[in-house]
Amino acid sequence: MRLCQAQYNNSVNSKLEAKLKTLPRSPGVYFHKSQSGEIIYVGKAAVLRNRVRQYFQSTRDMDVKTRALVAEIADTDWTETESELDALFLESEMVKRYMPRFNILLRDDKSQTFVRIDMKSDWPTVSFTRNPADDGANYYGPYYNGLAVKKALRYLRKVFPYYTKPPQPGKRLDLDFHLGLSPSPNTQPDAYKASLRQLVRYIEGGRQKIVRELESHMHTAAKQQEFELAANYRNKLRLLKELQQRIMFGDREFLDISKDQALSDLMDLLSLPKIPSRIEGYDISHMGGTNVVASMVVFSNGVSDRANYRKFKTKIEHNNDFYNMKETLLRRLSEKNIKAWGVPDLILIDGGKGQLDAALQARDERGLTIPFIGIAKREEQIVIKHGISRVTLNKEKLEQLSGYRTSSDEFTLVNLPHSTHVIKLLQRIRDESHRFAVSYHSVLKRSGQTSSSLEDVPGIGPATRKKLIKRFGSLRGVKAATLDELTSVIGGAKAEVVRSYLQTS
């Protein structure tokens, strides 16, 4: 690529110029920074060398906003990824974490794309949307390059066939089936949902585990002389390998976390023994002590790891967040769950001194030494309990980050500028744990409201209510159902009772 030398010299300082010469030809994510070190723009590139150097060519053909961005660039960092889609996923995560002002300024909100999968339906469909709804479906994203995401899903569809619209029994098979993009007519709903769950795991970064499982199934089928089934697994493996060479999901497998400034700064600030590659965040959600739930979100190498999220419903309905937090951590840190989920490098509690203290009591009762910190909501202060949190504040690093601390007999409150990478990372984890907790609480609340309404229907028991909710999703769905639809689920007699009662209530 030929650069305009005059423009290049004017726009790039000598240190950055030397760094740009080391740009790789691989895909990845780049971070433009201002003179103060603030990340002002995050971008994705199919070829980092080509894309990043474009910013330092002639600005003649750039729009006003891009020229303003280039004028502020004092430094650039990047992270290489295995494929374009890895870069796309990581870009999405980093924009959500840092909210760079030029991304907000330059981005067209219409370009944000979410992948929607309605797993609660009998025959779930996969689709794309710009506006997620509170409809019980699962949404993945946002992705800022809808074209690349749709292309990736088209490739994945060959491995994990799915419907884009509900199938209609008895109707002539469409072209998607003949191309191997839709399930075969004799596929059972449970088998179809199992295949979709594999698709979701792939989206969330579980590619390697899926490959190992398919290889195991293929060898088992071959030993049992089920050669047609073994060939099916072999074909899926081949398609997955082809996909890896084109475009794929799986950010955490290839991300060089030593280049994540937030993780590096966090390690130095808290004097952790190593970079916290697995951080877990916890939050509590309830309404007046009812439908009390807790969330556990996981960030692997600084990126949300949705496949490992977990949710808890407290065993006792209690309007006491300290009690609820302690119960949650006692359950998370049980021997069974430690074996199943592993040990985190750092745990972040959404809350102040009280919530952190309750969580630490649970950890100590389990005899563990995991580092714990809290993040207070109002001032975004990092909360540390003296001698108990298992972290040691590095005063030199604190000063380097332009922060300060205030201490009491038991706690230290760390104040950092909100523009620091550390605070942006902790905010991202805290906000995600809050979102996940509130989402689960809302689901239980709606379910409870629906169940209570159906409980009033005479002659309808828990099993029948469960069938209705599973099939129609909500009380509104049950009310909107036709008599024939109700009959197909619970039989004619009960359908008449339900329909008659709901129409008059």
N, C-alpha and C positions, 0 to 999 in steps of 0.2 A: 504494500500500500504506500503510495507516494504522499508525503506530508508537505504542506505548505510551510517551508522552513521559517519564514519570517513570523508567521502567526504562531508556529510552534514555540519559537524562542520567547515570544512575548507572553504566551499563556502559561508556560511551564517553568517552574523553578528548577534549578540544577539537580536537586535531590529527587524531585518527582520525575524529571526527565530520565535519570538513571534507572529509577524503578520501572518506568514504562517500557524500558528495553527488555525487561525480564518477563513481560506479560506472556502467558502461555497461549497456545492455540486450541485449548480445550474449552468446553462450555463452563459456565460458572456465574457467580453473582459478584458485582462490584459495588464498592461503597465510596462515593465522592464525599470528601470532608472539607470543611471550611478551615480557616486559619486557626480557630480555637479548638479544632478537633471534633466539632459537631458533625454528625452524619447528616448531610443535606440532601442526598439522593441515593437511592438503592436501585440498581438495575440488573437485568438478566441479559446474558449474552450466549449465543451459540458458539462464538469464537471470541474469547475475551480479548485477545490481542487486537483484532480488527475493530470490535465495538468500542472499547475504551479509548483507543487512539483517535477514533473519529471525533471525539469531543475537542481535540486539540488541533484539528485542521481549521481551515478558513471558516469563520462564523458567518460568512456572507449569506449562506443559504439557510441559516438557522432562524427560528422565530424569536421574538423578543424574550420570551420566558426562558428559552434554552440558552440564549446569550447571557442572561442574568445568572443562570446556574454556572456556566463556564467561567464567568468572571469571578465567582466565589471559590472555585475549586483550588485548594492549596495542597491537597494530598489525596491519594486514591489507594484503597486496599481491595483485595478480591479473594474469593474462595473458589477453588476449582470443584466441579462436580462431574459425575460420570456421564450425564446426559443433559439434554436441554430441559427435559421435564423436571429433573432434579433441581436444576437452576430455577425453574419456574416456581416450584413448591417453596424452595428456600427464599426466593425473592418475596413471595407472599408473606411468609412468616416474618421476615426482617422488616418489611414495610409496616406490618401490624405492630411489631415491637417498637420500632424507632419513630414511626410517624414522621419521616423526613419532610420538611416543609416544601421542598421542590417536587416531591412525589404528589403531595396534595395539590400543589399549584398546577402541575403539568398533567395530572391524570384525568382522564375522562371517566367519571363514575360509571357510565354505561358499559364500560369494558369489563367491569368486574363480573366474573362468572362463578357460580356455585354448581357443584354436582349434587343432584337431589336423588335419593333412593328411599322409597316408601316401604321399608321392610315390614311394616305392620299389615300390609295388604296380602291377600291370598297369593296374588301374582304381582310382586313388586316390579316397578318399572324404573329405569334409569333415565334421567332427563337433566337439562341444564336450565338455570334460571339466574336472573340478576337480583331478584328480591326474595330472600328466604321468608317463608311464612311459618307461623306457629301452628303447624298442622300435624305434628307428630312424626313427620318424615325426618330422615337424617340428611344433613347438608355438609358438604365438604368444600372448603375454600375460605375466602374468595381467592380466585386466580385472576391475575391481571392480564393474561393473554388467553382469552377464551378459545382462540383458534387452536393453540397448542394443546389445550386440555381436551378439546373435542377430538383432535387427531389421536391423542393417546388413548382415549376411551374406545375409539374405533379399532385400534390395534388390540386392546385388551379384550374387546368383545369376541375376538376369534378364539381366545383362550377360555374366557368365562362368558358364554352366550347369555344374553339378557334381552328382555323385552323393552321397547321404548313406548309401547302402549299395551294395555291389558289384552291378553289373547281372547278370542271369541270362539268357543267350542263349536265344531261343525263347519266352521268357515274354511274356505280353501286356503292351503298353506301359501304364505307370501314369499317374496324373493329373499327376505332375510333368512328364512329357514334353509332355503336351498344354498345360500352362501355360507351356512354354518354360523350365522350371527344370532339366531334365536334358538332356544331349546327345542328338542324334538317333541312331538305331540305326546309321547308316552312318558315324558318327564313328570315326576310327582312334585307337588308344591314344596315338600320338605327338602328334596334333592336340589331343586332350583334355588331355594333360599340358602342352602349350604354353599352352592357355587357362588352366589352373590356375596356371601360373607367372605369368601376367599378374595373376591374382587375388592371388597372394602379393605381387607387386610393388606392387599397389594398397594392400594392407594395410600394406606397409612404407613407404608414402609416395611411390610413383612415379606418381601420378595424371596429372600434367601430361605426362610422357613418353609414357604410354600413349595419352593423347588425341592427341598429335602423331603417333604411329605409326598410329593408326586413321584419322586424317585423310589421311595419306599413302597408306595402303592403299586408302582409298575413292577418292581421285583417280586412282590407278594403275588400279584396276579399271574405273573409268568410261572412262578413255582407251582401255582395251583392249576396251571394249564388253561387259564382264562385268557387266551391270546388276544382276543378282540378287545377286551378291557385293557390289557397291557399296552396294546398298540394305541389306544385312546390316550392313556397317560403319556406315552412316548411322544405323541403328536403335540400334546400340550407343552411338554418340556421343550420341544423344538421351537414351538411358537414363542415361548418365553425367552429363549436364548436369542431368537431373532429380534424380539422386542427390545432386549437389552442393548442391542447394537443400534437401534433406532431411537427410541424414546421410552422412558420408563419412570416409575415412581420408586422412591427409596433414598431419601436424602441422608439419613443418619449413617448409612453404611460407608459413605465415602467422604463425609465432611471432616476436614482437618480442624478439629476444635481448638488447636493451639492458636489459630488465627482469629478466634472469636474474642474480641477485645473485652466484652462484658464478662465472659467466664474467666478470662485471665485476671482482670481487675478484681473480680469478686474473690477469687482464690487468694490474691495478694492482700486484699483488704481484711479478710477474715483469717488470714494465716492458715488456710486449709492445706492439708498434706498434698493434695493433687487437684487438678481442675475438676470441678463438680460436674461430671458428665451426665449424672442423673439427679435432677432436682425434682422433688415432689412438693406440690402446693395443696393446701387444705383450706376449706371454707365451710361454714354452716349456714343453712337456710331453713327458715320455718316462718309460720305466722302465728304469733301468740302461743307458741309451744305445740302447735299441731303440724302434722306432716313434717316432722323434723328430719332433715336429711343432711348429709355431708358429702363433699366432693373430694376426690383425690385426682389431681392432674399431674402428668409426668412430662418433663422437658428433658429430652435426651440430646446432649451436645448443644444445648441452647435452643432447641426446636421442639415445638409441641409434639408429643408422641401419643396421638389419640388412641392407638391400639392398646395402650396400657392404662388408660383412664379407668377409674373405678368409682362407684358410688355406694354410699352406705345409708341405710335407714336406721335410725337409733331404735334400740329395743324398748326404750321408755320415752313417751312423749313428755318433754321437759323443757320449760321456758328458761333454760339456763345454758348459755353458750359455753361456759367453762366446763360444765358437766358433759355437754354434748361433744365438745372437742376432745376431752379426755377419753370418753368411750370410743370415739372414732379411732384415735391413735392406739389405744389398747388393742383394738381389733386389727388394725393395720399391722402392728408390730408383733402379732402373735407368731408363734413358731411356725405354724402352718403357712401363713401368708409371707413370712420372711423366706421360706423355702420356695414358695410359688412365684413371688414377685421380686425377690432379691432385696438388697439393702441399698437405700439411696445414699448419695454422697452429701446431700444437704436437704433439709426439710424447711419449707417456708410456710408459716402460719399467717393467715389473713386475720390480723387483729393486733391488739396491743399487748400490754403486760399480762393481763388476766388470761387471755387465750393462750399465749405462749407458755405461761406458767403451768396451765392445765395440761398442755401437750407434753411438756418436759416431765411432769409427774408420771404420765403414761410411759414415756420412754424409760425413765429410771426404774419403774416397776418391772419392766421387761428386761432390765439389766443390759441395756444397749448404750452405745456411746456415739450415736449419730449426731452431727452438728445440727442445731435448730436455731432459726432466727424468726422474728415476726416482722410484719410491715404494718405500721399504723396508718389508718386511712387518711386522716386529715392532712398531716404534714408530710406524708410519705417517708416517715422515719423508720430506719432499720432498728429493731428492738433486740437487744442482747441481754441475757441474764448473766451476771457475774459468776464465773467459775462453773456454771451449769450448762450454758448453751454449747460448750465444747468448741468455741471459737475464740480467737485472740485478736483484738483489733490492732491492726498495723498503723501506728500513728503517722509514720512517714507516708504511707500510701494514702491515708486519709487527707493529709495536707496536700499531697500531689493532686488529689481529686477535688481540691478546694472545698473540702467538707470540714465539719466540726462536730463535737460530741458534747452531750450533757449527761451527767451521771448522778444517780441517787445511791442509796445504800445497796440496792439489789440489781438495778438495771442501768444499762447505758443506752442512750438514744443517739443514733448516728444520723446526722443531717448531711445529705449530699445534694448538690445542684440537680434539679430535675432533668437537666440535659445530659447527665452522665450516662454512660452505657449500662452501668450497674443498676441504676434506678429504673431505667427503661426495661431492662430484663425482668427485674423483680415486679414491676408494675404489670408487665405482660403475663407473668405467671399468676399473679394475684387476680387480675381481671379474668383470666381464663378459668381459674378455680371458682370465682364468683359466678360467672356465666353458667358453668356446668352445674353448680349447686342449685341455682335459681331455676334452671331448666328442669331438673329432676323434681324439685319441689312443685313446680307448676303442673307437671304431668300427674303427680299424686293428687294434687288439689282437684284437678279436673276429673280425674278418675273417681275420687271420693264424692264429688258432687253428682256425677252421673250415677254411681252406684246407689247413692242415697235416694235418688229419684226412682230408680228401678226397684228399690227395696219396698216401695209402697204398693207395687203391683201385686195383687193377691194371687197366691199360687205359684209365684216365681221365686225360685231359690237361688243360692249362690252360683251353682253350676250353670244354670240357665243364663244368669246375668253375665257371667264370664264369657259364655258363648256369644251373646249379643254384642258385648263390648269388643271382643276380638274380631268379630265379623264386620261391625259397622263403625267402630272407632270411637263413638261418642253418643250421648243421649240424642243430640240433634240427628245423627245418622240413623239411630233406631227409629225416631219419629218420622223421618223421611222415607224409610223403607216401605216397600209395597207389601201387601199381605202375602204374596207369593214368595217374596224374598225372606220374610220372617218365617214362613212355613218351612222353607228349605233348611233353616238353621235349627229351629226348635219344635217343629211339628205344627200341625194345623190347629189343634185345640189351644195350645199356649199362645200361638200367634194371634188368634182371635182375641184372647184376653188382653195381651200386651197392646195390640193396636187399639182396641176399644178403650182401654184405660188411658193411654197416652193422648188419644184424640179428645178426651173429655176433661183431662187434667190441665 
